[in-house]
Each structure stands twice: as structure tokens, then as C-alpha cells.
């Protein structure tokens, strides 16, 4: 869910808005006269190298070509 906030309100609560964006990872759209003028988004730290960038995002499920224990094909 995206939160929308007037520029004047954002200015008054800016440090709190930054803390909220960091903790909830939800962006905030800042408006002026009802029109969007800025977006505050959470910072995503990227790895320095491509090696290891996907670490932890792949799960090994075992041998997919091995027959199942029941002898029946796996259900999708």
C-alpha cells in the first residue's frame, strides 16, 4: 500500500516519515496542490559484485528426476 502525504505535512514530520519508510518498506508519495511531486522509497543495498547476489534465494528441493517414494508422479 502506498501512502500519500502533503508536502507541508511531510516537511513537519520528515524524520518520522523516513523512519516509517525504512521500517515498513512502503513508499510515500509527496504531493503539492494535490499533484505528486516526489516519492520517498526505501533504500535497497545492492551487492558490490554479482557473485553471491542471489545467495539464499534458491532452494534445493532434491533430485527432480528421481522417482517418488510412492511410485506415482508428483502432483502439480
C-alpha positions in Angstrom: 0.0 0.0 0.0 1.3 3.4 -0.9 0.9 6.3 1.4 0.2 9.9 0.1 1.2 12.9 2.1 1.1 16.7 1.5 4.5 18.4 1.2 3.8 20.6 4.3 2.9 17.6 6.4 6.0 15.7 5.1 8.2 18.7 6.0 6.9 18.8 9.5 7.3 15.0 10.1 10.2 14.3 7.8 12.4 12.3 10.1 9.4 10.2 11.3 8.5 9.6 7.6 12.0 8.4 6.9 11.8 6.0 9.9 8.5 4.7 8.8 9.6 4.1 5.2 12.7 2.3 6.5 10.7 0.0 8.8 7.7 -0.8 6.7 9.5 -0.7 3.3 6.5 1.1 1.8 6.9 4.2 -0.4 5.4 7.6 0.3 4.2 9.9 -2.4 4.6 13.6 -1.6 2.1 16.0 -3.2 1.9 19.7 -3.7 -1.5 21.2 -4.6 -2.8 17.6 -5.0 -0.3 16.6 -7.6 2.6 14.2 -7.0 6.0 15.9 -6.9 8.2 13.3 -5.1 8.5 9.8 -3.9 10.3 8.5 -0.8 11.3 4.9 -1.3 13.2 2.5 1.0 16.9 2.1 0.3 17.8 -1.4 -1.1 21.5 -2.1 -0.6 22.9 -3.9 -3.7 25.8 -6.3 -3.5 29.2 -4.9 -4.6 29.7 -7.8 -7.1 27.3 -10.1 -9.0 29.0 -13.2 -7.3 26.7 -14.2 -4.4 24.0 -11.7 -5.4 21.3 -14.5 -5.4 22.6 -16.3 -2.3 19.7 -17.6 -0.3 17.2 -17.1 -3.0 17.3 -20.6 -4.5 16.0 -23.6 -2.6 17.4 -27.1 -3.4 14.4 -29.5 -3.5 16.3 -32.7 -4.2 16.6 -34.8 -7.4 13.7 -33.9 -9.6 14.4 -36.8 -11.9 14.3 -39.4 -9.2 11.1 -41.5 -8.8 8.8 -40.5 -5.9 8.6 -42.8 -2.9 5.0 -43.9 -3.8 5.9 -44.5 -7.4 3.4 -42.0 -8.7 4.3 -38.8 -10.5 4.3 -35.7 -8.3 1.2 -33.6 -8.3 1.4 -30.1 -9.7 
